[in-house]
Amino acid sequence: LREMLPLLPPPPESGWPADMPEPPSSAEWLSRFGYPPLRRAQRVSYLMAALLPELASVSALPAKLDRRALLQTASVRERLQAGVVWLSHQRFKLAAMVAVREL
């Protein structure tokens, strides 16, 4: 997921959370040259479509994530939402697995 760090938007006024990794210096040109936020979101959505199915295939968690369906999604917003929903489900599954192990 380090590939996604250069595509982060500028920090919000309140700043990023403390555990947020710093974007690499190679990302500086994005803000310096006014790289459009929509283009940045589009690139993140396609990167997500490329990376998440790979994560799903090597994960111990059962997952259904179809790269073709992600890439054929009608909009950037829908593609990003699908990725966020999938990641949220995976996070809940991992939390449940950890809770069971701690019993």
N, C-alpha and C positions, 0 to 999 in steps of 0.2 A: 504494500500500500504506500510505500515511500514514493512511488511514481505519481501519486495524487497530490503530494504536498506542494509541488510548484503551482498547482492550479487553485490553491486556496485563495479566497478573496482577501482583500485587506482586512486587518483585524477590526472588530466592531468597536464602538466608542468605549464600551466597558472592558474591552480587551478579551483575549482568549482565555479559557480555563487554564489553571496552573499546569495541568498535566498534558496540555496540547504541545506536540512537538513543534519546534521552530521550522518554518519552511527554509529550504536551502537557499543559499545566496543566488543560485541560478534562477530563482523565481523573482528576483528584484526587477527584471526587465518588464514583467507583467504590469506592475504598478507604474513604473517609470514611463512606459510608452502608452499607458491607458488601454491595456488589453481589455476589450469589452466583457463585462460580466456574463452576458448571455453566451458568448463564444466560449468562455471559460467553463460555464455550466454544461455546454454541449460536449466539450472535450472530456469533462469528468464523467458524463453519462455514457459516452462510448468507451471510456477506459473501464468503467464499472461493468459494462456489458462484456468486456474482454476478460476482466479479472475474476468476477464473482463466480461464473460457472467453473473456473479452474479451482477456486477455493471449495466450491460445493463438491467437486469430484474427488478431492483429497481429504475432505472432512470426514470425521467419524460420525457426523450427524447425518441422518437421512435428509436429503434436500432435493427439491425439484426446482431447478432454475435453468431455463432454456435460453441459450445465447441468441438463437435466431428470433425467438419471440421478443426478447429485449431490444434487439436491433431493429425489428420491424414495428416497434411501438411508435405511435403517431407523433409524439412530442417529446421534447427533452424533459419536460416536467414529469410526464408519465413514466419515462424510463428511470429517472431519479427516484420517483416515489416507489416504483417496484423494487429497486435496489434497497432503499431504506426499509421497506416492509420486510424484505427477505433478511436483511441484517438484523432487524429487531427480533424477528422470530428466532434467528440463530442465537442471539444474545440471551433470550429467555430460555432456550433449550440448554445452553451452557450453564446458566445460573441454576436451572433445575438439576442438572447433572452434579454440579458442585454441592448443592444442598443435600442431595441423596448420599453422596460420598461422605459428607460430614456427619451423617447420622450414626 
